[in-house]
Amino acid sequence: GYSRYLAPEARRGEAVATPAIDIYATGVLLRYLLTSDAAPTVPLPPAVERALSRALADDPDERFQSAEQFRACVAAIVGPTARC
């Protein structure tokens, strides 16, 4: 088998390490943290689903272009009252 964290292009052997591969893995991890399941079986709020769909896009060009972009999207969803 293959790891669910591996981006489609990496599974096909088409890619070297790129930010898009890391964005994909982070999206899988975030889904797992929110649902206890890496597969999209548990419904999440629409804004979260949109962010995860973008992070997990099959086409690397459709994913967030940087970790900062992904972080900013998640921060906008969480809102200003979140504390870490």
DRENDO-1510 file (C-alpha; in Angstrom, 1 decimal, always signed):
<recs>
REC; n; res; u; v; w
REC; 1; GLY; +0.0; +0.0; +0.0 .
REC; 2; TYR; +0.9; +3.7; +0.1 .
REC; 3; SER; +0.6; +6.3; +2.8 .
REC; 4; ARG; -2.5; +8.4; +2.7 .
REC; 5; TYR; -0.2; +11.3; +3.4 .
REC; 6; LEU; +1.5; +11.0; +0.0 .
REC; 7; ALA; +0.4; +13.4; -2.7 .
REC; 8; PRO; -1.0; +11.8; -5.9 .
REC; 9; GLU; +2.0; +12.9; -8.0 .
REC; 10; ALA; +4.4; +11.4; -5.5 .
REC; 11; ARG; +2.5; +8.1; -5.5 .
REC; 12; ARG; +2.9; +8.1; -9.3 .
REC; 13; GLY; +6.6; +8.8; -9.0 .
REC; 14; GLU; +6.2; +12.1; -10.9 .
REC; 15; ALA; +7.5; +14.6; -8.4 .
REC; 16; VAL; +10.4; +15.5; -6.3 .
REC; 17; ALA; +9.9; +17.2; -2.9 .
REC; 18; THR; +7.9; +20.4; -3.4 .
REC; 19; PRO; +5.8; +22.6; -1.2 .
REC; 20; ALA; +2.7; +21.2; -2.9 .
REC; 21; ILE; +3.5; +17.7; -1.6 .
REC; 22; ASP; +3.9; +19.1; +1.9 .
REC; 23; ILE; +0.6; +21.0; +1.6 .
REC; 24; TYR; -1.1; +17.8; +0.6 .
REC; 25; ALA; +0.3; +15.9; +3.6 .
REC; 26; THR; -0.7; +18.8; +5.9 .
REC; 27; GLY; -4.2; +18.7; +4.6 .
REC; 28; VAL; -4.5; +14.9; +5.2 .
REC; 29; LEU; -3.1; +15.5; +8.8 .
REC; 30; LEU; -5.6; +18.3; +9.4 .
REC; 31; ARG; -8.5; +16.2; +8.3 .
REC; 32; TYR; -7.3; +13.4; +10.6 .
REC; 33; LEU; -7.0; +15.8; +13.5 .
REC; 34; LEU; -10.5; +17.1; +13.0 .
REC; 35; THR; -12.2; +13.8; +12.3 .
REC; 36; SER; -10.0; +11.0; +13.5 .
REC; 37; ASP; -10.1; +9.7; +9.9 .
REC; 38; ALA; -7.9; +10.6; +7.0 .
REC; 39; ALA; -10.6; +9.7; +4.5 .
REC; 40; PRO; -13.3; +12.3; +3.8 .
REC; 41; THR; -16.1; +10.3; +5.5 .
REC; 42; VAL; -17.0; +12.8; +8.3 .
REC; 43; PRO; -18.7; +16.0; +7.2 .
REC; 44; LEU; -17.1; +19.2; +8.3 .
REC; 45; PRO; -18.3; +22.8; +8.1 .
REC; 46; PRO; -18.3; +24.1; +4.5 .
REC; 47; ALA; -15.4; +26.5; +4.9 .
REC; 48; VAL; -13.2; +23.8; +6.3 .
REC; 49; GLU; -14.2; +21.4; +3.5 .
REC; 50; ARG; -13.3; +24.1; +0.9 .
REC; 51; ALA; -9.9; +24.6; +2.6 .
REC; 52; LEU; -9.2; +20.9; +2.7 .
REC; 53; SER; -10.4; +20.4; -0.9 .
REC; 54; ARG; -7.9; +23.0; -2.0 .
REC; 55; ALA; -5.1; +21.5; +0.1 .
REC; 56; LEU; -5.9; +18.0; -1.2 .
REC; 57; ALA; -6.5; +18.8; -4.8 .
REC; 58; ASP; -5.2; +16.1; -7.2 .
REC; 59; ASP; -3.5; +18.8; -9.3 .
REC; 60; PRO; -0.6; +20.4; -7.4 .
REC; 61; ASP; -1.2; +23.7; -9.2 .
REC; 62; GLU; -4.7; +23.9; -7.6 .
REC; 63; ARG; -3.4; +23.6; -4.0 .
REC; 64; PHE; -2.3; +26.4; -1.8 .
REC; 65; GLN; +1.0; +27.8; -3.2 .
REC; 66; SER; +2.6; +28.1; +0.2 .
REC; 67; ALA; +2.2; +27.0; +3.8 .
REC; 68; GLU; +1.6; +30.7; +4.7 .
REC; 69; GLN; -1.4; +30.8; +2.3 .
REC; 70; PHE; -2.8; +27.6; +3.9 .
REC; 71; ARG; -2.2; +29.0; +7.4 .
REC; 72; ALA; -3.9; +32.3; +6.6 .
REC; 73; CYS; -6.9; +30.4; +5.2 .
REC; 74; VAL; -7.2; +28.2; +8.4 .
REC; 75; ALA; -6.7; +31.3; +10.6 .
REC; 76; ALA; -9.6; +33.1; +8.7 .
REC; 77; ILE; -11.8; +30.1; +9.4 .
REC; 78; VAL; -10.9; +29.8; +13.1 .
REC; 79; GLY; -11.3; +33.5; +13.6 .
REC; 80; PRO; -9.6; +36.1; +15.8 .
REC; 81; THR; -10.7; +34.6; +19.1 .
REC; 82; ALA; -8.7; +31.4; +18.7 .
REC; 83; ARG; -5.7; +31.2; +21.1 .
REC; 84; CYS; -2.8; +28.8; +20.7 .
</recs>
